[in-house]
Amino acid sequence: MRLFILLLLLTSPLLAKEQKKKTVSHAVTSGSAKSIMIIEAQARAKDYIVAYDKMRGEIPPAKIYFQLEHQKPINNVLSLELMQNGTLMLFRISSPLGTSFKVVPIEDIIEITHE
């Protein structure tokens, strides 16, 4: 039993190194065909706010649309607010029933467009 545990302890680092090599080589081969760009959620959210403010200076809010992934677009946006951690956006929306609010994860916003 002790011999088995000793062999297991001695071979574990070797197995871990071999597994790591396989993972790294796979990442390199798949990475050459496709590039990945990582953007912080807070930076992306700030860009959305700046873009919306610039569009709002020239286009009425009713004609500006936030296209969301797997949801209906949002328009009639009165204001945007980035939540504290920078991963959620609070939309203040004008509707026939008054002002409403919607909180959307940054990753769900696909684009901002207008009519």
N, C-alpha and C positions, 0 to 999 in steps of 0.2 A: 504494500500500500504506500509506504514511504517512497519507494522507488518510483511509483507512478506519479505521485505528487511532484517529486523532484524533476522528472522528465517533463511534466506538464509546465512547470515553472521555467525550465530552460528553453522549451520550444515556443512558448507564448510570444516572446519578443520577435522571434523569427517569423512567426505566422502573421503578426501584426505588421511587420515591415513589408512582407510580400503583399498583403492586402492593400496597404497604402500605395505601393508601387502600381498595382493594377488600377486603383482609383485615379491616381494622378495621370497615368498614361491615357486613360479613357477621357479625362477632362481635356487633355491637350489635343487629342485627335478630334473630339467633338467641337472644341473651341476654335479650331482653324476654319471650320465651315460656317460658323455663326459667331457674330460678335454680340456682346452683352454690355449695356451701359447702365450703370447704377446711379440713380439720382435720389437725393434725400427728399422725403415726402414734404418737408417744410419748405424747401427751396422750390419745389414744383408748385406748391400751394401759393406761395408768394408770387410766382410768375402768373398764375391764373388770376390773382387779384389785380395785378398791374395790367394785364391784358384786358380784363373786364373794365377797369377804370378808363383805359384809353378808348375802348369801343363805346362806352357809355357817353363819352364826350361828344361823339358824332352820331350815334344811333340810339333811338329810343329803347329803353329797357325791355319793352314788350317784344321787340324784334330780335333781341339777343337770346340765344339758346345755349344752354349747357347740355351737351349730349352725354348721357350717362350709360354705362355698360348695363345691359339687361333691364333698363328702366326707361320710362318716358322722359323726354327732354324737359328741362326746367327753363321757363322763361318768366318774364315780369319780375325779375330779380331787383329788389330795391337796394340790397347791400349784401356783402359777403364778409364773413368774419372767420379767421383762422383760429381754431381751437388751440389751447395752450401747448399741447404736445406736437402740433403741426401735422397730424394725420387725418383730421376731420375738418370739414368746411361747413359752416353754418350759413344757410341761405335764408334771407328774409325776403319773402315773396308776396307780391300784391295779388289778391284774388277778389272775386266778386263778393266774397263773404268777409273781407277784411284782410289783415296781414296774417300770413301763416309762415311757419318755419320748417325747414328741412335740413337735417344733418346728413352729410354724404362723406364717405371715406374718399380721400384724395385719389386712390387708385381706381375708383369707379368713374371718375371724370375722364371722358375720352377726348372731348374738344369743346371749344367755345366757337359758335358760329352765329350768323345773323341772316335774316330774310333778305 
